Amino acid sequence: MATSDDSPIDDSADEIFPAYYDHNLGCYWFEDERAEYIRITEKNLLLRLRDAGFSRQADRDEELSPVERQILQIQQNHSVAYAAPLAGYHKGLYAMEGQRILVINSPALIEPQPGDWPTLEVVLSNMLGSQTDYVYGWLKVALEFLRENKRGPGQALVLAGEHDCGKSLIQNLFTRLLGGRSAKPYRYMTEQSSFNSELFAAEHLIIEDEPASSDKRLRRKFGSYIKIVTVDETQSFHAKNRPALTLKPFWRLTISVNIEPHNLLILPELDESLEDKVILLKATKFPMPMPTRTPTERKAFWDKLVGELPAFVDFLLTWDIPTEKRSERFGITHYHHPEIRKTLDAVLPEMRMLELIDRTVLCGKSAPWEGTAAELQAMLQNAEPVEASALFDFDSAAGTYLGRLAKNVANRVQKRGTGSGNRWVIHPPRNEA
């Protein structure tokens, strides 16, 4: 469900010089002649106050001069905890989580114009085929939120395809559609950095060309952060040399990845808690509708696509999401391309454990194996100590994986509850239907 944006504060009636004091950075913000907020020092503020007619001399009965009094009033009444761009917000003053926030500029939203968008339509339809509805729905919901100053959850959109099939091109077009600002969150989302301030200035968070990793702990961290980015309304802002803040940015996350199994390892396990928060699409390589061999040709192609965006925005805002693809929570339901999902599932730890069971515990056997998770783990660690050690990297890992297998490949694995605990029955692979 979308929530209303924090209402802007109108302080235009204040009899205070129009500047703001950033009490965390110890500086001032002033709107210049171009209607842009600039960061200034107190010395510069003094010059601007004098230029506005405030005297440096105190009246006979006053201890403070008009200039000094204005500085105190700015610090007391125009103090802000944050002054910077904030994803999804237009320029202005806001109250957020008990603090005053100064947003210094706005996203550059594209105004809709009725018309055709033939080049972009060819690119999207050739790349995604019948999957285009999920892109249209994902973009439609995001644009409606942005235009109506609302917040709402939105899935991570994953494009998996061959190298040089246009995935990054589409991500760059999404940036234009979502306000023209993007940031790279992967280091933060995998805890390689604790600072994330640059993310709060961008509506579009982009992950592309990141190295894949077989480290399950890294992938689990990544999956946890995907949940945070896609559904949590409040986010923790953390910049160097300043206190953390709680803010409410508008974010949409896209991920592009090459389709080979080892490259898909950048993606986290799509378990029950994560699968509805990811739209996983297959991107197909195709000849572009315009030549792109030279820099001049590529620029002409890009300019053509950008020129069609106003008509595309008009289409999105008037297009209705098909009933069967609607989601009460996200607006558009999630979708996982079967081929990509099958490839991704093949590298899941529970599937790797099942393969290990087949070539060790069940190798050459016609009868099923039965026992506890602890007994199975001990057998696998004895048979394949290196691989088993990598698999069982947390307490109760074997039991967790067996539970997933019992749900997803029930013809191979079943659970039998007993008075002394769970026992598991694992059938040889030839018993698969």
C-alpha positions as CSV (number, residue, x, y, z in Angstrom):
1,M,0.0,0.0,0.0
2,A,1.2,3.5,-0.8
3,T,1.5,6.0,1.9
4,S,1.2,9.8,1.6
5,D,4.4,11.8,1.5
6,D,5.4,13.9,4.4
7,S,3.8,17.3,3.8
8,P,6.1,20.2,2.9
9,I,6.4,23.0,5.5
10,D,5.5,26.5,4.3
11,D,7.7,29.0,6.2
12,S,7.4,31.8,3.7
13,A,5.6,34.0,6.2
14,D,8.5,33.9,8.7
15,E,10.1,37.2,9.3
16,I,13.5,35.6,9.0
17,F,16.1,35.9,6.3
18,P,15.5,33.0,3.9
19,A,18.4,30.8,4.9
20,Y,18.7,27.5,6.7
21,Y,21.2,26.3,9.3
22,D,22.5,22.7,8.9
23,H,23.2,21.9,12.6
24,N,24.9,18.6,11.7
25,L,27.4,20.2,9.3
26,G,27.6,23.6,10.9
27,C,26.9,25.5,7.6
28,Y,24.1,27.4,6.0
29,W,21.9,26.9,2.9
30,F,20.8,29.8,0.8
31,E,18.6,29.9,-2.4
32,D,20.4,31.9,-5.0
33,E,19.2,34.0,-7.9
34,R,18.8,30.8,-10.0
35,A,16.5,29.3,-7.4
36,E,19.2,26.8,-6.5
37,Y,20.2,26.0,-2.9
38,I,23.9,26.6,-2.3
39,R,26.0,25.8,0.8
40,I,27.6,28.9,2.4
41,T,29.7,29.7,5.5
42,E,28.7,32.0,8.3
43,K,31.1,34.7,6.9
44,N,29.3,34.5,3.5
45,L,25.9,34.7,5.3
46,L,27.0,37.8,7.0
47,L,27.8,39.4,3.7
48,R,24.4,38.4,2.3
49,L,22.6,39.8,5.4
50,R,24.4,43.1,5.1
51,D,23.6,43.2,1.4
52,A,19.9,42.7,2.4
53,G,20.1,45.8,4.6
54,F,20.7,44.3,8.1
55,S,23.0,46.5,10.1
56,R,26.1,45.4,12.0
57,Q,25.5,48.1,14.6
58,A,23.3,47.4,17.6
59,D,20.7,49.9,18.7
60,R,21.3,51.8,21.9
61,D,19.0,49.6,24.0
62,E,20.0,46.3,22.2
63,E,22.9,44.1,22.9
64,L,22.7,42.3,19.5
65,S,22.9,43.9,16.1
66,P,20.2,43.2,13.5
67,V,22.7,40.9,11.7
68,E,23.5,39.0,14.8
69,R,19.8,38.6,15.7
70,Q,19.0,37.3,12.2
71,I,21.8,34.7,12.6
72,L,20.4,33.5,15.9
73,Q,16.8,33.3,14.5
74,I,18.0,31.3,11.6
75,Q,19.8,28.9,13.9
76,Q,16.8,28.6,16.3
77,N,13.9,28.6,13.8
78,H,15.4,27.5,10.5
79,S,17.6,24.7,11.7
80,V,17.6,21.4,9.6
81,A,19.0,18.0,10.3
82,Y,19.5,17.2,6.6
83,A,20.1,19.4,3.5
84,A,20.6,17.6,0.2
85,P,18.6,16.0,-2.6
86,L,16.2,13.3,-1.3
87,A,15.0,10.6,-3.7
88,G,11.3,11.2,-4.6
89,Y,11.0,14.6,-3.1
90,H,10.6,18.0,-4.7
91,K,12.6,20.9,-3.5
92,G,11.4,22.3,-0.2
93,L,11.2,22.0,3.6
94,Y,9.7,18.8,5.2
95,A,9.1,17.4,8.6
96,M,10.2,13.8,8.7
97,E,10.6,11.4,11.7
98,G,10.5,14.4,14.1
99,Q,13.2,16.4,12.2
100,R,13.2,19.2,9.7
101,I,14.6,18.2,6.3
102,L,15.6,20.6,3.5
103,V,15.4,19.0,0.0
104,I,17.6,21.2,-2.2
105,N,16.4,20.1,-5.7
106,S,13.8,18.0,-7.4
107,P,13.7,14.9,-9.7
108,A,13.4,15.7,-13.4
109,L,10.1,13.9,-14.2
110,I,9.1,13.6,-17.9
111,E,5.8,15.2,-18.7
112,P,3.5,12.9,-20.7
113,Q,2.7,13.7,-24.3
114,P,0.3,11.7,-26.5
115,G,2.1,10.1,-29.4
116,D,3.9,7.1,-30.7
117,W,7.1,5.4,-29.4
118,P,7.9,2.9,-32.2
119,T,11.6,2.6,-31.6
120,L,11.4,2.0,-27.9
121,E,8.5,-0.4,-28.4
122,V,10.6,-2.5,-30.8
123,V,13.5,-2.6,-28.3
124,L,11.3,-3.7,-25.4
125,S,9.2,-6.2,-27.3
126,N,12.2,-7.8,-29.0
127,M,14.2,-8.0,-25.8
128,L,11.4,-9.1,-23.5
129,G,8.6,-10.6,-25.6
130,S,5.5,-11.4,-23.5
131,Q,7.3,-10.2,-20.4
132,T,6.8,-6.5,-21.3
133,D,3.6,-6.2,-19.2
134,Y,5.7,-6.7,-16.0
135,V,8.0,-3.8,-17.1
136,Y,5.1,-1.6,-18.0
137,G,3.3,-2.3,-14.7
138,W,6.5,-1.8,-12.6
139,L,7.2,1.5,-14.3
140,K,3.5,2.6,-14.2
141,V,3.3,2.1,-10.4
142,A,6.6,3.9,-9.9
143,L,5.7,6.9,-12.0
144,E,2.3,7.3,-10.4
145,F,3.9,7.3,-7.0
146,L,6.4,9.9,-8.0
147,R,3.9,12.2,-9.7
148,E,1.5,12.0,-6.8
149,N,4.2,12.5,-4.1
150,K,3.5,9.1,-2.6
151,R,5.6,6.3,-1.2
152,G,5.0,2.6,-1.9
153,P,6.9,-0.7,-2.2
154,G,8.3,-1.9,-5.5
155,Q,10.0,-5.1,-6.5
156,A,13.6,-5.4,-7.6
157,L,13.5,-5.7,-11.4
158,V,16.2,-8.2,-12.7
159,L,17.2,-8.4,-16.3
160,A,19.2,-11.6,-17.1
161,G,20.5,-12.0,-20.6
162,E,23.5,-12.4,-22.9
163,H,26.3,-9.9,-22.8
164,D,25.6,-6.8,-24.9
165,C,21.9,-7.5,-25.3
166,G,20.8,-4.0,-24.2
167,K,20.3,-4.6,-20.5
168,S,22.3,-1.5,-19.5
169,L,20.5,0.6,-22.2
170,I,17.2,-0.2,-20.6
171,Q,18.5,0.6,-17.1
172,N,19.7,4.0,-18.4
173,L,16.3,4.7,-19.9
174,F,14.7,3.7,-16.5
175,T,16.9,6.4,-14.9
176,R,15.5,9.0,-17.2
177,L,11.9,7.9,-16.5
178,L,12.4,7.8,-12.7
179,G,13.7,11.3,-12.4
180,G,17.1,11.3,-14.0
181,R,19.2,10.3,-11.0
182,S,20.9,7.0,-10.3
183,A,23.3,5.5,-7.7
184,K,25.2,2.2,-7.2
185,P,24.1,0.4,-4.0
186,Y,25.9,-2.9,-4.3
187,R,28.8,-2.2,-2.0
188,Y,26.4,-1.1,0.7
189,M,24.0,-3.9,0.1
190,T,26.7,-6.5,0.6
191,E,28.2,-4.7,3.6
192,Q,31.4,-3.8,1.8
193,S,30.7,-0.2,3.0
194,S,28.7,1.2,5.8
195,F,28.1,4.5,4.2
196,N,25.1,5.0,1.9
197,S,24.5,8.8,1.7
198,E,24.8,8.9,-2.1
199,L,21.9,6.5,-2.4
200,F,19.5,9.0,-0.9
201,A,19.9,11.4,-3.8
202,A,18.7,8.9,-6.4
203,E,15.4,7.4,-7.2
204,H,16.9,4.6,-9.3
205,L,19.4,2.2,-7.7
206,I,21.4,0.3,-10.3
207,I,23.4,-2.9,-10.0
208,E,25.2,-4.0,-13.2
209,D,28.5,-5.8,-14.0
210,E,29.1,-6.8,-10.4
211,P,31.3,-9.9,-9.7
212,A,29.3,-13.0,-8.9
213,S,30.2,-14.8,-5.7
214,S,29.5,-18.3,-4.4
215,D,29.8,-17.1,-0.9
216,K,26.3,-17.9,0.5
217,R,26.7,-15.4,3.4
218,L,27.3,-12.6,1.0
219,R,24.3,-13.6,-1.1
220,R,22.2,-13.8,2.1
221,K,23.2,-10.3,3.1
222,F,22.3,-9.1,-0.4
223,G,18.9,-10.8,-0.2
224,S,18.3,-9.1,3.2
225,Y,19.0,-5.7,1.8
226,I,16.8,-6.3,-1.2
227,K,13.9,-6.8,1.2
228,I,14.9,-3.5,3.0
229,V,15.2,-1.5,-0.2
230,T,12.0,-2.8,-1.8
231,V,9.5,-2.7,1.0
232,D,10.7,-0.6,4.0
233,E,9.3,2.9,4.1
234,T,12.0,4.3,6.4
235,Q,15.7,3.9,5.7
236,S,18.9,4.6,7.7
237,F,21.0,7.4,6.2
238,H,24.7,7.1,7.1
239,A,27.3,9.5,5.9
240,K,30.9,10.0,7.0
241,N,31.5,12.3,10.0
242,R,27.8,12.9,10.7
243,P,25.1,11.2,12.8
244,A,22.8,8.6,11.3
245,L,19.3,9.8,10.3
246,T,16.0,8.1,9.5
247,L,14.7,9.2,6.2
248,K,12.0,8.1,3.7
249,P,13.4,7.9,0.2
250,F,11.6,6.7,-2.9
251,W,13.7,3.9,-4.4
252,R,13.4,1.5,-7.3
253,L,16.1,-1.1,-7.8
254,T,17.1,-2.8,-11.0
255,I,19.7,-5.5,-11.5
256,S,21.3,-6.6,-14.8
257,V,23.2,-9.8,-14.9
258,N,24.6,-12.1,-17.6
259,I,22.7,-15.3,-18.0
260,E,25.4,-17.9,-17.4
261,P,24.9,-19.9,-14.2
262,H,28.1,-18.6,-12.6
263,N,27.0,-15.0,-13.3
264,L,23.6,-15.6,-11.8
265,L,25.3,-16.3,-8.5
266,I,25.2,-12.5,-7.8
267,L,21.5,-13.0,-7.1
268,P,20.4,-14.2,-3.7
269,E,18.4,-17.3,-3.0
270,L,14.7,-16.6,-3.9
271,D,13.2,-18.2,-0.8
272,E,9.7,-17.7,0.4
273,S,10.6,-14.4,2.1
274,L,12.1,-12.9,-1.1
275,E,10.5,-14.4,-4.1
276,D,7.5,-11.9,-4.3
277,K,10.0,-9.0,-4.0
278,V,11.8,-9.8,-7.2
279,I,10.7,-9.7,-10.9
280,L,13.1,-11.9,-12.8
281,L,13.0,-11.4,-16.6
282,K,15.0,-13.0,-19.4
283,A,16.5,-10.4,-21.8
284,T,17.0,-11.7,-25.4
285,K,19.7,-10.4,-27.7
286,F,18.5,-9.0,-31.0
287,P,19.5,-6.6,-33.8
288,M,18.8,-3.0,-32.7
289,P,16.4,-1.0,-34.9
290,M,19.0,1.6,-35.7
291,P,22.7,1.3,-36.4
292,T,25.0,1.5,-33.3
293,R,28.4,0.8,-34.7
294,T,30.0,4.2,-34.1
295,P,29.7,6.8,-31.3
296,T,27.7,9.1,-33.6
297,E,25.2,6.3,-34.4
298,R,24.9,5.3,-30.8
299,K,24.1,8.9,-29.8
300,A,21.5,9.2,-32.6
301,F,19.9,6.0,-31.3
302,W,19.9,7.2,-27.7
303,D,18.5,10.6,-28.7
304,K,15.7,8.8,-30.6
305,L,14.8,6.7,-27.6
306,V,14.9,9.6,-25.2
307,G,12.7,11.6,-27.6
308,E,10.0,8.9,-27.4
309,L,9.9,8.9,-23.6
310,P,7.1,11.5,-23.2
311,A,4.9,9.4,-25.4
312,F,5.9,6.3,-23.5
313,V,5.1,8.0,-20.2
314,D,1.6,8.9,-21.5
315,F,1.1,5.3,-22.5
316,L,2.1,4.0,-19.1
317,L,-0.1,6.4,-17.2
318,T,-3.2,5.5,-19.3
319,W,-2.4,1.8,-19.6
320,D,-4.3,-0.6,-17.2
321,I,-2.4,-3.5,-15.6
322,P,-4.2,-6.7,-16.6
323,T,-6.4,-8.0,-13.8
324,E,-4.5,-11.3,-13.5
325,K,-1.2,-9.5,-13.1
326,R,-2.2,-7.1,-10.3
327,S,-0.9,-7.2,-6.8
328,E,-2.5,-5.5,-3.8
329,R,0.9,-4.8,-2.3
330,F,3.0,-3.9,-5.3
331,G,0.5,-2.9,-7.9
332,I,2.1,-5.5,-10.4
333,T,2.6,-9.1,-9.3
334,H,6.0,-10.7,-9.4
335,Y,7.2,-13.0,-12.1
336,H,10.2,-15.3,-12.5
337,H,11.1,-16.5,-16.0
338,P,11.0,-20.3,-15.8
339,E,14.4,-20.9,-17.6
340,I,16.2,-18.3,-15.4
341,R,14.5,-19.5,-12.2
342,K,15.5,-23.2,-13.0
343,T,19.1,-22.2,-13.6
344,L,19.2,-20.2,-10.4
345,D,17.5,-22.9,-8.4
346,A,20.2,-25.4,-9.6
347,V,22.8,-23.5,-7.7
348,L,20.8,-23.3,-4.5
349,P,22.5,-24.9,-1.5
350,E,19.7,-27.4,-1.0
351,M,20.0,-28.6,-4.6
352,R,23.8,-28.8,-4.2
353,M,23.2,-30.9,-1.1
354,L,20.8,-33.2,-3.0
355,E,23.4,-33.7,-5.7
356,L,26.0,-34.5,-3.0
357,I,23.6,-37.0,-1.4
358,D,23.0,-38.7,-4.8
359,R,26.7,-39.3,-5.5
360,T,27.6,-40.4,-1.9
361,V,24.8,-41.6,0.3
362,L,22.5,-42.9,-2.4
363,C,25.1,-43.9,-5.0
364,G,24.2,-47.3,-6.4
365,K,21.3,-47.7,-4.0
366,S,17.8,-48.7,-4.9
367,A,16.2,-48.2,-1.5
368,P,15.6,-44.8,0.1
369,W,17.8,-43.5,3.0
370,E,16.1,-42.6,6.3
371,G,17.6,-40.8,9.3
372,T,18.0,-37.5,11.1
373,A,19.4,-34.3,9.7
374,A,22.4,-34.6,12.0
375,E,23.1,-38.1,10.8
376,L,22.9,-37.0,7.2
377,Q,25.2,-34.1,7.8
378,A,27.8,-36.3,9.5
379,M,27.7,-38.8,6.6
380,L,28.2,-36.0,4.0
381,Q,31.0,-34.4,6.0
382,N,32.8,-37.7,6.1
383,A,32.3,-38.4,2.4
384,E,33.0,-34.9,1.0
385,P,34.5,-32.8,3.8
386,V,35.4,-29.8,1.6
387,E,32.1,-29.4,-0.1
388,A,30.1,-30.3,3.0
389,S,32.0,-27.7,5.0
390,A,31.0,-25.0,2.4
391,L,27.4,-26.1,2.5
392,F,26.9,-26.4,6.3
393,D,28.1,-23.0,7.2
394,F,25.5,-22.3,9.9
395,D,23.8,-24.3,12.7
396,S,20.9,-26.5,11.5
397,A,21.8,-26.0,7.8
398,A,21.1,-29.6,6.9
399,G,17.7,-29.5,8.5
400,T,16.9,-26.2,6.8
401,Y,17.9,-27.5,3.4
402,L,15.9,-30.8,3.9
403,G,12.8,-28.7,4.8
404,R,13.1,-26.8,1.5
405,L,13.6,-30.0,-0.5
406,A,10.6,-31.6,1.2
407,K,8.5,-28.6,-0.1
408,N,10.0,-28.3,-3.6
409,V,10.9,-31.9,-4.5
410,A,8.4,-33.8,-2.4
411,N,8.9,-36.9,-4.6
412,R,12.5,-37.1,-3.5
413,V,12.4,-35.9,0.2
414,Q,9.8,-36.4,2.9
415,K,9.7,-35.5,6.6
416,R,8.4,-38.0,9.2
417,G,7.7,-36.6,12.6
418,T,8.4,-38.8,15.6
419,G,8.2,-38.4,19.3
420,S,12.0,-37.9,19.5
421,G,12.2,-35.5,16.6
422,N,12.1,-35.3,12.8
423,R,13.3,-38.1,10.5
424,W,13.8,-37.7,6.8
425,V,13.3,-40.1,3.9
426,I,15.3,-39.5,0.8
427,H,14.6,-41.5,-2.4
428,P,17.2,-42.3,-5.1
429,P,16.9,-40.1,-8.2
430,R,15.5,-42.9,-10.4
431,N,12.3,-42.7,-8.3
432,E,11.6,-39.2,-9.7
433,A,8.4,-38.9,-11.6
